[in-house]
């Protein structure tokens, strides 16, 4: 069960998958590289801040009190890499799909191994003890920042996620998330989720069991009460 403890000035679209088959197949990675090339050609004469949806991710960060000029949203960092022609790295088929979708939607995406999450999950303000080793192998403290926490402590945030709940080739169940600002069109976010789910099915198999948009407490649905048809 996922709940929100305090007001969340954002949206988090969650997709729960089971029966995944994660591999080192590079099909999704090839799609990521193709999209990066297309974006580089399309936006070669644009400033990054003028590209559609870059501002949406920045609004998200401003809303959660993170300066996007000091810590770029992961989606903008991917776009910046594409525009500069820098190399992308393949992790596994599921993470590659996530990076592809993040670059496509230009919104931050998170992916968690559901079997590594302990008990009830809460989105809340970080406490002094909330710190974890992130995917970039840096220890980050999340005191007074928004975090996703289970009964063992914080494991995710709009900034970066933890190594503790990272997916790998043994992952069979996962929770996928798309972060968006509160003013982002919910129908468009739903469309992103549908595309994300179809891409995961194509490259990782699996079945969607639940889909829900977590917002503020008065609007919150609990994961498990809304099903993708």
C-alpha positions as CSV (number, residue, x, y, z in Angstrom):
1,X,0.0,0.0,0.0
2,X,1.3,3.5,-0.9
3,X,0.0,6.6,0.9
4,X,0.9,10.3,1.2
5,X,1.6,11.6,4.6
6,X,1.8,15.3,3.8
7,X,0.8,17.6,0.9
8,X,2.5,16.7,-2.3
9,X,2.8,19.6,-4.8
10,X,3.2,17.1,-7.6
11,X,1.8,14.0,-9.3
12,X,3.3,10.5,-9.3
13,X,1.8,8.1,-11.7
14,X,2.5,4.5,-10.5
15,X,2.5,1.3,-12.6
16,X,2.9,-2.1,-10.9
17,X,4.2,-4.9,-13.0
18,X,4.5,-8.6,-12.2
19,X,6.0,-11.6,-14.1
20,X,8.8,-9.5,-15.6
21,X,11.7,-11.0,-17.5
22,X,14.5,-8.5,-17.4
23,X,17.5,-9.2,-19.6
24,X,20.5,-7.6,-21.2
25,X,18.8,-7.3,-24.5
26,X,19.6,-3.9,-26.1
27,X,16.4,-3.4,-28.1
28,X,15.1,-0.6,-25.8
29,X,18.6,0.9,-25.6
30,X,18.7,1.1,-29.4
31,X,15.4,3.0,-29.3
32,X,16.9,5.3,-26.7
33,X,19.9,6.0,-29.0
34,X,17.6,6.6,-32.0
35,X,15.5,9.1,-30.1
36,X,18.6,10.9,-28.8
37,X,19.7,11.3,-32.4
38,X,16.3,12.6,-33.5
39,X,16.2,15.1,-30.6
40,X,19.8,16.3,-31.4
41,X,18.8,17.0,-35.0
42,X,15.4,18.6,-34.1
43,X,16.7,20.9,-31.4
44,X,20.2,21.7,-32.6
45,X,19.5,25.4,-32.7
46,X,17.3,25.6,-29.5
47,X,18.3,26.5,-26.0
48,X,17.4,23.6,-23.7
49,X,15.0,25.7,-21.6
50,X,12.9,26.5,-24.6
51,X,12.1,22.8,-25.4
52,X,8.6,21.6,-24.6
53,X,8.3,19.8,-21.3
54,X,11.7,20.8,-20.0
55,X,9.9,23.6,-18.1
56,X,7.4,21.0,-16.7
57,X,10.2,19.1,-15.0
58,X,11.7,22.3,-13.7
59,X,8.3,23.4,-12.3
60,X,8.2,20.0,-10.5
61,X,11.6,20.7,-8.9
62,X,10.7,24.2,-7.9
63,X,7.5,22.9,-6.3
64,X,9.4,20.4,-4.2
65,X,12.0,23.1,-3.3
66,X,14.9,21.9,-5.4
67,X,16.7,24.3,-7.6
68,X,16.8,22.8,-11.1
69,X,19.7,24.9,-12.1
70,X,21.8,23.3,-9.3
71,X,20.4,19.8,-9.6
72,X,18.9,19.0,-13.0
73,X,15.9,16.7,-13.3
74,X,17.1,13.3,-14.6
75,X,15.0,13.8,-17.8
76,X,16.8,17.1,-18.5
77,X,20.1,15.5,-17.9
78,X,19.3,12.8,-20.4
79,X,18.2,15.5,-22.9
80,X,21.4,17.5,-22.3
81,X,23.4,14.3,-23.0
82,X,21.5,13.8,-26.2
83,X,22.0,17.3,-27.5
84,X,25.7,17.2,-26.8
85,X,26.0,13.8,-28.5
86,X,27.4,12.1,-25.4
87,X,27.3,8.4,-24.9
88,X,24.4,6.6,-23.2
89,X,24.9,3.5,-21.2
90,X,22.8,0.3,-21.2
91,X,21.9,-1.0,-17.8
92,X,19.3,-3.7,-18.4
93,X,16.1,-4.0,-20.5
94,X,13.8,-2.4,-17.9
95,X,16.1,0.5,-17.0
96,X,16.8,1.1,-20.7
97,X,13.0,1.4,-21.3
98,X,12.8,3.8,-18.3
99,X,15.5,6.0,-19.7
100,X,13.9,5.9,-23.2
101,X,10.6,7.0,-21.8
102,X,12.1,9.7,-19.6
103,X,13.9,11.2,-22.6
104,X,10.6,10.9,-24.6
105,X,8.3,12.4,-22.1
106,X,11.0,14.7,-20.6
107,X,9.8,13.9,-17.1
108,X,11.7,12.1,-14.3
109,X,11.0,8.4,-14.0
110,X,11.7,6.0,-11.2
111,X,11.8,2.2,-11.2
112,X,11.8,0.0,-8.0
113,X,12.0,-3.7,-7.4
114,X,8.8,-4.4,-5.6
115,X,10.2,-7.4,-3.7
116,X,12.9,-5.1,-2.2
117,X,10.3,-2.7,-0.7
118,X,9.5,-3.5,2.9
119,X,5.9,-3.0,4.1
120,X,3.8,0.1,3.7
121,X,5.2,2.9,1.5
122,X,4.7,6.6,2.4
123,X,5.5,9.7,0.5
124,X,6.6,12.3,3.1
125,X,9.0,15.0,4.2
126,X,12.5,13.6,4.8
127,X,13.7,13.2,8.4
128,X,17.2,13.8,9.7
129,X,17.9,10.0,9.4
130,X,16.7,9.8,5.8
131,X,19.8,9.1,3.7
132,X,20.7,6.5,1.2
133,X,23.3,5.3,-1.3
134,X,21.9,6.6,-4.6
135,X,22.1,5.0,-8.0
136,X,25.1,7.3,-8.7
137,X,26.8,5.6,-5.7
138,X,26.8,8.8,-3.7
139,X,25.4,9.1,-0.2
140,X,22.6,11.7,-0.2
141,X,20.7,13.1,2.8
142,X,17.0,13.9,2.2
143,X,16.2,15.8,5.4
144,X,13.3,18.1,4.7
145,X,13.0,16.9,1.1
146,X,10.3,14.8,-0.4
147,X,11.0,11.1,-0.1
148,X,9.4,7.7,-0.8
149,X,10.0,5.6,2.3
150,X,9.1,2.1,3.4
151,X,9.4,0.6,6.8
152,X,13.1,0.4,6.5
153,X,13.5,4.0,5.5
154,X,13.8,6.3,2.5
155,X,14.5,4.6,-0.9
156,X,13.3,7.1,-3.5
157,X,12.8,10.7,-4.4
158,X,12.2,12.9,-7.5
159,X,16.0,13.6,-7.4
160,X,17.4,10.1,-7.6
161,X,16.6,6.6,-6.2
162,X,18.5,4.2,-4.0
163,X,20.6,1.2,-4.8
164,X,18.7,-0.7,-2.2
165,X,15.5,-1.0,-4.3
166,X,17.2,-1.0,-7.7
167,X,16.0,-3.5,-10.3
168,X,18.4,-6.2,-11.7
169,X,18.2,-9.3,-13.8
170,X,16.5,-11.2,-11.0
171,X,13.6,-8.7,-10.6
172,X,10.2,-10.1,-11.4
173,X,8.0,-7.5,-9.9
174,X,8.5,-3.7,-10.2
175,X,6.8,-0.4,-9.4
176,X,7.4,2.2,-12.1
177,X,6.8,5.9,-11.6
178,X,6.5,9.0,-13.6
179,X,6.9,12.3,-11.8
180,X,5.0,15.4,-13.0
181,X,4.1,18.9,-11.7
182,X,0.7,19.4,-10.2
183,X,-0.5,21.4,-13.2
184,X,0.4,18.7,-15.7
185,X,-2.6,17.4,-17.7
186,X,-3.7,14.2,-16.0
187,X,-4.9,12.8,-19.3
188,X,-1.5,13.3,-20.9
189,X,0.2,11.7,-17.9
190,X,-2.2,8.8,-18.3
191,X,-1.1,8.5,-21.9
192,X,2.5,8.5,-20.9
193,X,1.8,5.7,-18.5
194,X,0.1,3.6,-21.2
195,X,3.1,4.1,-23.5
196,X,5.5,3.2,-20.7
197,X,3.6,0.1,-19.9
198,X,3.4,-1.1,-23.5
199,X,7.2,-0.6,-24.0
200,X,7.9,-2.6,-20.8
201,X,5.7,-5.4,-22.1
202,X,7.5,-5.4,-25.4
203,X,11.0,-5.6,-24.0
204,X,10.5,-7.2,-20.6
205,X,7.2,-9.1,-20.8
206,X,5.2,-9.0,-17.6
207,X,1.6,-8.0,-16.7
208,X,0.3,-4.7,-15.4
209,X,-1.6,-5.3,-12.2
210,X,-2.2,-1.7,-11.0
211,X,-2.0,1.9,-12.2
212,X,-2.8,4.9,-10.0
213,X,-1.9,8.6,-9.9
214,X,-0.9,9.7,-6.4
215,X,-1.5,13.3,-5.7
216,X,-2.4,15.2,-2.4
217,X,-4.1,13.5,0.5
218,X,-7.6,14.6,-0.4
219,X,-7.3,13.1,-3.9
220,X,-5.1,10.1,-3.2
221,X,-6.0,6.6,-4.4
222,X,-4.2,3.8,-2.9
223,X,-2.1,1.5,-5.1
224,X,-4.3,-1.5,-5.5
225,X,-7.6,0.3,-5.9
226,X,-7.1,1.4,-9.5
227,X,-6.5,-1.1,-12.2
228,X,-5.2,-0.6,-15.8
229,X,-7.7,-2.1,-18.2
